[in-house]
């Protein structure tokens, strides 16, 4: 499932830098870094899934950070 979600990431991921158009806020940093590091978390989940089965939940943290980033807005 996570590998399928990499396809839309290729379109949206490079555009995540536009989060800083409103200024350098904590919300923008969390959204940017959680979006950019998504492929890394997918690769780590694929690598460690044999030894640690719960590692497949790792990419979910990126989605959780993206959803929680508006909570950082003042």
Secondary structure, 3 states (H helix, E strand, C coil): CCCCHHHHHHHHHHHHHHHHHHCCCHHHHHHHHHHHCHHHHHHHHHHHCCCCHHHHHHHHHHHHHHHHHHHHCC
